[in-house]
Amino acid sequence: MKRSELSFTLALVPIDFFALIAAAMVAFSSRFHPSFTAIRPVIFHLTFQGYLKVVAPMALVFLIVFAVANLYSTRRTAITNELTRVALAVSASMAVVLAISFFSRVLFESRFIALAAWAFAIVFVAISRLVVRALQRSLLHFGIGVHRIVVIGNTTTANTLIDEFSKKPRLGFRVVGHFKEFNKSVAGRLRGMKKDDDLDEVVLADPEAPRAQTIELITFTDQEHLDFRYCADLFTTAVGRSIVHMHAGIPIIEVQKTPLDGWGAIYKRLFDVVGSSVLILLTSPIMAIAAIAIKTDTRGPVFFSKLDDGSLSARMGQNGKPFHYFKFRSMIPRTHTLRYTQLADLDTRKGTPLVKIKNDPRVTRVGRFIRKTSIDELPELFLVFTGRMSLVGPRPHLPEEVDKYKPEQRKVMTVKPGITGMAQISGRADLDFNDEVRLDTFYIEHWNPWMDFYILLKTPLVVISKKGAS
């Protein structure tokens, strides 16, 4: 899902609201226009201010009905289908409003204004949708919102799709590569294109492709965080959540890797901003005390934000992109690399990508306490607020640790890393790495808002019990 598509989807909510308000205002003005009052004089008393007090809540009812009618889907549909659903949704909304008025025994003074508002609402919302579509289409000429795809398959289907996308740029697809089949050589070229930010999606346009090759391609797109679509025919393996798109009469199935897409991503980001803001305010006294304690206990910086050589510390974020990471310092300065040299024999997680030193001699007195209580991780709230992390998600790991991941383990980087997550409430540092990946993968594939609430509520209980603290 392109960021521009999410932005346009989110913008539709206020656009629809103002379109509905505008329709109501035009309906009101029409009733009081001299050309109409000359035919049918006004025999009721309705002020414009009083009218607006009624219209604003009605507009909110309309938006709720619009959402139920799937008018805010992040997936584009045919314009005729969208306009039809607009007309039906506006009509349904008006019916709901009239029903509310009837049962609350609040009668509206003018039937003309109500009917005019209904008609103008259909027109205004439809026009606003057309304008948004036109703006999206115009931005495609500048490369904004274009899905850069590679088509794999030496078939008539592949050639038809390439021809369709090249002739109709308004569809928003640009073919940046075409390969007969998927193999190691092609994988290398696709990886290079992804690294250069020249590729968004891979389309398998060979319905008869061997099952093993198809599964290998799916694993590759998971590993490289590329969207994957395939042409439906004999491919019967159900992977994730699927959406069927039609192009040139050919069904293409898009595999959704997580519900954290579209409105899920919008909701989670809003939740992170609000949640991190509140938690920063609530924990600021604790962070202030921790900073003073760290500075008093040992020499060195308050935060762990640089490595032993002075370079910025990093963690791997969403889609495998590194970001500058910091937290409260809990160890003696300039001892980070000892985990791979002098302390390597004390590693209790050998055989996994992660390193854990039990009874770590580098940890300071204050550091031991803030680690057990997870106070050292409170500065991560600022990383959540700035969008580099999330409140809930897989834990962020070091680049050298991620380099040791198996291909199937890289799926945990599909979403933003989190301060807490399924693994943290299920065992923290004592959990086997494969079990940690399994839990995080379950979270990614089955995310819902209530799951985030559950994990956040359970996290303090796990911290208090000190279960698995490192």
C-alpha positions as CSV (number, residue, x, y, z in Angstrom):
1,M,0.0,0.0,0.0
2,K,1.5,3.3,-1.1
3,R,1.7,6.1,1.4
4,S,-0.1,8.5,-1.0
5,E,-3.1,6.0,-1.2
6,L,-3.4,6.0,2.6
7,S,-3.2,9.8,2.6
8,F,-6.0,10.2,0.0
9,T,-8.1,7.6,1.9
10,L,-7.7,9.5,5.2
11,A,-8.5,12.8,3.4
12,L,-11.8,11.5,2.1
13,V,-13.3,11.7,5.6
14,P,-13.0,15.5,6.1
15,I,-13.7,16.0,2.4
16,D,-17.0,14.1,2.7
17,F,-17.9,16.0,5.9
18,F,-17.4,19.4,4.3
19,A,-19.2,18.2,1.1
20,L,-22.2,17.2,3.2
21,I,-22.2,20.6,5.1
22,A,-21.9,22.4,1.8
23,A,-24.9,20.4,0.4
24,A,-27.0,21.3,3.5
25,M,-26.1,25.0,3.2
26,V,-27.0,25.1,-0.5
27,A,-30.3,23.3,0.3
28,F,-31.1,25.9,3.0
29,S,-30.2,28.9,0.7
30,S,-32.3,27.4,-2.1
31,R,-35.4,27.4,0.0
32,F,-35.0,31.0,1.0
33,H,-34.0,32.2,-2.5
34,P,-36.5,34.9,-3.8
35,S,-37.2,32.9,-6.9
36,F,-38.5,30.0,-4.8
37,T,-40.2,32.0,-2.1
38,A,-42.2,33.8,-4.7
39,I,-43.8,30.5,-5.7
40,R,-44.0,29.0,-2.2
41,P,-43.7,31.5,0.7
42,V,-41.8,30.5,3.9
43,I,-44.3,29.7,6.7
44,F,-41.9,28.3,9.2
45,H,-39.2,29.9,11.4
46,L,-35.8,28.4,11.0
47,T,-32.6,30.4,11.6
48,F,-29.3,29.5,9.9
49,Q,-27.6,29.0,13.3
50,G,-30.3,26.7,14.5
51,Y,-30.1,24.8,11.2
52,L,-26.3,24.3,11.5
53,K,-26.7,22.8,15.0
54,V,-28.9,20.1,13.5
55,V,-26.8,19.6,10.3
56,A,-23.4,18.9,12.0
57,P,-24.6,15.8,13.9
58,M,-26.4,14.6,10.9
59,A,-23.2,14.8,8.9
60,L,-21.5,12.6,11.4
61,V,-24.3,10.0,11.0
62,F,-23.7,10.1,7.3
63,L,-20.0,9.5,7.8
64,I,-20.7,6.4,10.0
65,V,-23.0,5.0,7.3
66,F,-20.4,5.8,4.7
67,A,-17.8,3.8,6.7
68,V,-20.2,0.8,7.0
69,A,-20.9,1.0,3.3
70,N,-17.1,0.6,2.7
71,L,-16.7,4.0,1.1
72,Y,-13.4,4.5,2.9
73,S,-11.8,1.3,1.6
74,T,-8.1,1.7,0.9
75,R,-8.5,-0.3,-2.3
76,R,-9.6,1.5,-5.4
77,T,-12.7,0.3,-7.3
78,A,-14.3,1.2,-10.6
79,I,-15.5,4.8,-10.5
80,T,-19.0,3.7,-11.6
81,N,-19.1,1.3,-8.7
82,E,-18.0,4.0,-6.3
83,L,-20.5,6.6,-7.5
84,T,-23.3,4.0,-7.2
85,R,-22.3,3.2,-3.6
86,V,-22.2,7.0,-2.9
87,A,-25.8,7.4,-4.0
88,L,-26.9,4.3,-2.0
89,A,-25.0,5.4,1.1
90,V,-26.4,8.9,1.0
91,S,-29.9,7.6,0.6
92,A,-29.4,5.1,3.5
93,S,-27.9,7.9,5.6
94,M,-30.9,10.1,5.0
95,A,-33.2,7.2,5.9
96,V,-31.3,6.7,9.2
97,V,-31.6,10.5,9.9
98,L,-35.3,10.5,9.2
99,A,-35.8,7.5,11.4
100,I,-33.9,9.1,14.3
101,S,-36.1,12.2,13.9
102,F,-39.3,10.2,13.8
103,F,-38.5,8.2,17.0
104,S,-37.2,11.2,18.8
105,R,-40.3,13.1,17.8
106,V,-38.3,15.9,16.4
107,L,-40.0,17.0,13.1
108,F,-38.0,19.1,10.6
109,E,-39.8,22.2,9.5
110,S,-39.1,21.9,5.7
111,R,-39.5,18.8,3.6
112,F,-38.0,20.7,0.7
113,I,-34.8,21.4,2.5
114,A,-34.5,17.7,3.5
115,L,-35.1,16.5,-0.1
116,A,-32.8,19.1,-1.5
117,A,-30.1,18.3,1.0
118,W,-30.4,14.6,0.0
119,A,-30.0,15.4,-3.7
120,F,-27.2,17.9,-3.2
121,A,-25.4,15.5,-0.9
122,I,-25.2,12.9,-3.7
123,V,-24.0,15.4,-6.2
124,F,-21.4,17.1,-3.9
125,V,-20.0,13.9,-2.5
126,A,-19.8,12.4,-6.0
127,I,-18.0,15.5,-7.3
128,S,-15.6,15.5,-4.5
129,R,-14.8,11.8,-5.2
130,L,-14.2,12.6,-8.9
131,V,-11.9,15.5,-7.9
132,V,-9.9,13.2,-5.6
133,R,-9.7,10.6,-8.3
134,A,-8.5,13.2,-10.8
135,L,-5.9,14.5,-8.4
136,Q,-4.6,11.0,-7.8
137,R,-4.5,10.3,-11.5
138,S,-2.6,13.6,-12.2
139,L,0.0,12.7,-9.5
140,L,0.7,9.4,-11.3
141,H,2.3,11.5,-14.1
142,F,4.9,12.6,-11.5
143,G,5.4,9.1,-10.2
144,I,3.5,9.7,-7.0
145,G,1.4,6.7,-6.1
146,V,2.7,4.5,-9.0
147,H,3.2,0.8,-8.2
148,R,6.5,-0.3,-9.7
149,I,6.1,-3.9,-10.6
150,V,8.1,-6.8,-12.0
151,V,6.1,-9.3,-14.0
152,I,7.4,-12.9,-13.9
153,G,6.2,-15.4,-16.5
154,N,6.7,-16.3,-20.2
155,T,3.0,-16.5,-21.0
156,T,0.3,-14.8,-23.0
157,T,-1.1,-13.7,-19.7
158,A,2.1,-11.9,-18.8
159,N,2.3,-10.1,-22.2
160,T,-1.3,-9.1,-21.9
161,L,-0.8,-7.5,-18.5
162,I,2.3,-5.7,-19.6
163,D,0.5,-4.3,-22.6
164,E,-2.5,-3.3,-20.4
165,F,-0.4,-1.5,-17.9
166,S,1.7,0.3,-20.5
167,K,-1.3,1.5,-22.5
168,K,-3.3,2.6,-19.3
169,P,-1.0,4.5,-17.0
170,R,-4.1,5.7,-15.1
171,L,-4.2,2.2,-13.5
172,G,-1.2,3.2,-11.5
173,F,1.1,0.4,-12.5
174,R,4.5,0.7,-14.1
175,V,6.3,-2.4,-15.3
176,V,10.0,-2.0,-14.4
177,G,11.0,-5.5,-15.3
178,H,9.9,-8.8,-17.0
179,F,11.5,-12.2,-16.4
180,K,10.5,-15.5,-17.8
181,E,10.9,-17.4,-14.5
182,F,12.0,-16.9,-11.0
183,N,15.5,-18.2,-10.1
184,K,18.5,-17.2,-8.0
185,S,19.8,-14.9,-10.7
186,V,16.4,-13.1,-10.9
187,A,16.2,-13.0,-7.1
188,G,19.6,-11.1,-7.1
189,R,18.4,-8.6,-9.6
190,L,15.1,-8.0,-7.8
191,R,17.0,-7.6,-4.5
192,G,19.2,-5.0,-6.2
193,M,16.1,-3.1,-7.5
194,K,14.6,-3.2,-4.1
195,K,17.8,-1.8,-2.5
196,D,17.8,1.0,-5.1
197,D,14.1,1.7,-4.3
198,D,13.1,0.9,-7.8
199,L,10.6,-1.9,-7.0
200,D,7.3,-2.2,-5.0
201,E,5.6,-5.4,-6.1
202,V,6.1,-8.7,-7.9
203,V,3.4,-10.2,-10.1
204,L,3.6,-13.9,-11.0
205,A,1.8,-14.0,-14.3
206,D,2.3,-17.7,-14.9
207,P,-0.7,-19.7,-13.7
208,E,1.1,-23.0,-14.5
209,A,4.3,-22.1,-12.6
210,P,5.6,-25.0,-10.5
211,R,4.4,-24.9,-7.0
212,A,7.9,-25.0,-5.5
213,Q,8.9,-22.0,-7.6
214,T,5.8,-20.1,-6.5
215,I,6.4,-20.8,-2.8
216,E,10.0,-19.8,-3.2
217,L,8.9,-16.5,-4.8
218,I,6.4,-15.9,-2.0
219,T,9.1,-16.5,0.6
220,F,11.4,-14.1,-1.3
221,T,8.8,-11.3,-1.3
222,D,8.2,-11.9,2.4
223,Q,12.0,-11.7,3.1
224,E,12.4,-8.5,1.0
225,H,9.1,-6.9,2.1
226,L,7.7,-6.7,-1.4
227,D,4.0,-6.9,-2.2
228,F,3.1,-10.0,-4.1
229,R,0.3,-10.7,-6.6
230,Y,-0.4,-13.7,-8.8
231,C,-2.6,-14.6,-11.6
232,A,-5.3,-17.1,-10.4
233,D,-5.7,-20.5,-12.1
234,L,-4.2,-23.7,-10.7
235,F,-2.5,-22.0,-7.8
236,T,-4.6,-23.1,-4.8
237,T,-2.3,-22.5,-1.9
238,A,-4.1,-20.0,0.4
239,V,-1.6,-17.5,1.7
240,G,-2.7,-14.7,4.1
241,R,-5.6,-12.6,3.1
242,S,-6.4,-12.2,-0.6
243,I,-8.0,-9.5,-2.7
244,V,-9.0,-10.2,-6.3
245,H,-8.3,-7.4,-8.9
246,M,-9.4,-7.6,-12.6
247,H,-7.2,-6.3,-15.3
248,A,-8.0,-7.0,-19.0
249,G,-10.3,-9.7,-17.9
250,I,-7.5,-11.5,-16.0
251,P,-8.0,-12.1,-12.3
252,I,-5.0,-11.1,-10.2
253,I,-5.0,-12.0,-6.6
254,E,-3.1,-9.7,-4.2
255,V,-1.8,-11.4,-1.0
256,Q,-2.2,-9.2,2.1
257,K,0.5,-10.0,4.6
258,T,-1.1,-8.3,7.6
259,P,-4.2,-6.5,8.7
260,L,-1.9,-3.6,9.6
261,D,-2.4,-2.1,6.1
262,G,-4.8,0.5,5.0
263,W,-7.0,1.7,7.8
264,G,-5.2,-0.6,10.2
265,A,-2.0,1.4,9.6
266,I,-3.8,4.7,10.0
267,Y,-5.4,3.6,13.3
268,K,-2.2,2.2,14.7
269,R,-0.3,5.3,14.0
270,L,-2.9,7.5,15.6
271,F,-3.0,5.1,18.6
272,D,0.8,5.3,18.8
273,V,0.9,9.1,18.7
274,V,-1.8,9.6,21.4
275,G,-0.5,6.7,23.5
276,S,3.1,7.7,23.5
277,S,2.2,11.4,24.2
278,V,0.2,10.3,27.3
279,L,2.9,7.9,28.5
280,I,5.7,10.4,28.0
281,L,3.8,12.9,30.3
282,L,3.0,10.2,32.9
283,T,6.5,8.7,33.0
284,S,8.5,12.0,32.7
285,P,9.2,12.1,36.5
286,I,10.4,8.5,36.4
287,M,12.7,9.3,33.5
288,A,14.1,12.3,35.2
289,I,14.9,10.3,38.4
290,A,16.5,7.6,36.2
291,A,18.7,10.1,34.4
292,I,19.9,11.5,37.7
293,A,20.6,8.1,39.1
294,I,22.5,7.0,36.0
295,K,24.7,10.1,36.1
296,T,25.3,9.8,39.8
297,D,26.1,6.0,39.7
298,T,28.8,5.9,37.0
299,R,30.6,8.2,34.6
300,G,29.3,8.4,31.1
301,P,26.3,9.5,29.1
302,V,22.7,9.1,30.4
303,F,21.6,7.5,27.1
304,F,23.0,4.5,25.2
305,S,23.0,6.0,21.7
306,K,26.5,5.4,20.4
307,L,28.6,2.3,19.9
308,D,32.1,1.9,21.2
309,D,33.7,3.5,18.1
310,G,31.5,6.6,18.4
311,S,29.1,5.7,15.6
312,L,25.3,5.9,16.2
313,S,23.7,2.8,17.6
314,A,21.1,1.3,15.3
315,R,18.2,-1.1,15.2
316,M,16.4,-2.6,12.3
317,G,13.0,-1.2,11.7
318,Q,10.0,-1.8,9.4
319,N,11.0,-3.4,6.1
320,G,14.5,-3.9,7.3
321,K,15.4,-0.2,7.4
322,P,17.9,0.8,10.2
323,F,17.1,3.7,12.5
324,H,19.0,5.5,15.2
325,Y,18.1,3.8,18.5
326,F,18.6,5.0,22.0
327,K,17.6,4.1,25.6
328,F,18.8,4.7,29.1
329,R,22.4,3.5,29.6
330,S,22.5,0.4,31.9
331,M,26.1,-0.7,31.2
332,I,29.6,0.6,31.7
333,P,30.5,2.9,28.7
334,R,32.4,1.4,25.7
335,T,31.8,-2.2,26.6
336,H,29.2,-3.1,23.9
337,T,31.5,-5.1,21.7
338,L,32.6,-7.3,24.6
339,R,29.5,-9.4,24.0
340,Y,31.2,-10.8,20.8
341,T,34.7,-11.1,22.3
342,Q,35.6,-11.6,25.9
343,L,32.1,-12.4,27.0
344,A,31.1,-14.7,24.1
345,D,31.5,-17.8,26.2
346,L,28.8,-16.5,28.6
347,D,26.2,-16.2,25.8
348,T,23.1,-18.2,26.8
349,R,21.4,-18.0,23.4
350,K,24.1,-19.6,21.2
351,G,22.7,-21.0,18.1
352,T,20.3,-18.2,17.6
353,P,20.8,-14.7,16.0
354,L,20.5,-13.1,19.4
355,V,23.0,-12.7,22.2
356,K,22.2,-12.8,25.9
357,I,24.9,-12.6,28.6
358,K,23.6,-13.9,31.9
359,N,24.8,-12.1,35.0
360,D,26.4,-9.6,32.7
361,P,29.4,-8.0,34.4
362,R,29.1,-4.8,32.3
363,V,25.7,-3.9,33.9
364,T,25.9,-1.1,36.5
365,R,24.1,-1.1,39.9
366,V,21.4,1.3,38.6
367,G,21.5,-0.5,35.2
368,R,20.5,-3.8,36.9
369,F,17.4,-2.1,38.5
370,I,16.2,-0.2,35.4
371,R,16.6,-3.3,33.3
372,K,14.5,-5.5,35.6
373,T,11.8,-2.8,35.7
374,S,12.2,-2.0,32.0
375,I,12.7,1.7,32.9
376,D,15.8,1.7,30.6
377,E,13.3,1.3,27.6
378,L,11.1,4.3,28.5
379,P,13.0,6.7,26.1
380,E,11.7,4.4,23.3
381,L,8.4,6.3,23.7
382,F,10.0,9.2,21.9
383,L,10.9,6.8,19.0
384,V,7.2,5.8,19.0
385,F,6.1,9.4,18.9
386,T,8.4,10.2,15.9
387,G,7.2,7.1,14.0
388,R,10.3,4.9,14.1
389,M,8.8,2.4,16.5
390,S,5.3,1.4,17.7
391,L,3.9,0.8,21.2
392,V,3.3,-2.8,20.3
393,G,5.2,-5.0,17.8
394,P,8.2,-7.3,17.5
395,R,11.3,-6.1,19.4
396,P,13.9,-4.2,17.4
397,H,17.2,-6.1,17.0
398,L,20.7,-5.2,16.1
399,P,21.8,-5.2,12.4
400,E,24.3,-7.9,13.0
401,E,21.6,-10.0,14.6
402,V,19.2,-9.5,11.8
403,D,21.9,-10.6,9.3
404,K,21.7,-14.0,10.9
405,Y,18.0,-14.4,10.5
406,K,16.7,-17.2,8.3
407,P,14.5,-16.0,5.4
408,E,11.3,-17.1,7.1
409,Q,12.3,-15.2,10.3
410,R,12.5,-11.9,8.4
411,K,8.7,-11.6,8.3
412,V,8.9,-10.0,11.8
413,M,10.1,-6.9,10.1
414,T,6.9,-6.5,8.1
415,V,5.7,-4.0,10.7
416,K,7.3,-1.4,12.9
417,P,9.2,-2.8,15.9
418,G,7.5,-2.2,19.3
419,I,8.3,-1.4,22.9
420,T,6.3,-4.5,23.9
421,G,4.7,-7.4,22.1
422,M,3.4,-10.9,22.1
423,A,6.9,-12.3,22.9
424,Q,7.5,-9.8,25.8
425,I,4.3,-10.8,27.6
426,S,5.0,-14.5,27.0
427,G,8.5,-14.9,28.5
428,R,10.6,-11.9,27.6
429,A,14.3,-12.8,27.4
430,D,13.7,-16.4,28.5
431,L,11.7,-17.2,25.4
432,D,13.3,-19.4,22.7
433,F,14.0,-17.3,19.6
434,N,11.9,-19.5,17.3
435,D,9.0,-19.2,19.7
436,E,9.5,-15.4,19.8
437,V,9.3,-15.3,16.0
438,R,6.3,-17.6,16.0
439,L,4.4,-15.3,18.4
440,D,5.4,-12.1,16.5
441,T,4.3,-13.7,13.2
442,F,1.0,-14.5,14.8
443,Y,0.6,-10.9,15.9
444,I,1.4,-9.6,12.4
445,E,-1.0,-11.9,10.7
446,H,-3.9,-11.6,13.2
447,W,-3.5,-8.0,14.4
448,N,-6.5,-6.1,15.7
449,P,-6.9,-3.1,18.0
450,W,-8.0,-5.2,20.9
451,M,-4.9,-7.2,20.7
452,D,-2.8,-4.1,21.2
453,F,-4.9,-3.1,24.3
454,Y,-4.5,-6.6,25.7
455,I,-0.7,-6.6,25.3
456,L,-0.3,-3.1,26.7
457,L,-2.5,-3.9,29.8
458,K,-0.6,-7.2,30.4
459,T,2.9,-5.7,30.0
460,P,3.1,-4.0,33.5
461,L,2.0,-7.3,35.1
462,V,4.9,-9.1,33.4
463,V,7.3,-6.4,34.4
464,I,6.2,-6.5,38.0
465,S,6.6,-10.3,38.1
466,K,10.1,-9.8,36.6
467,K,9.5,-12.7,34.3
468,G,12.3,-13.2,31.8
469,A,14.0,-9.9,32.6
470,S,17.6,-9.8,31.3
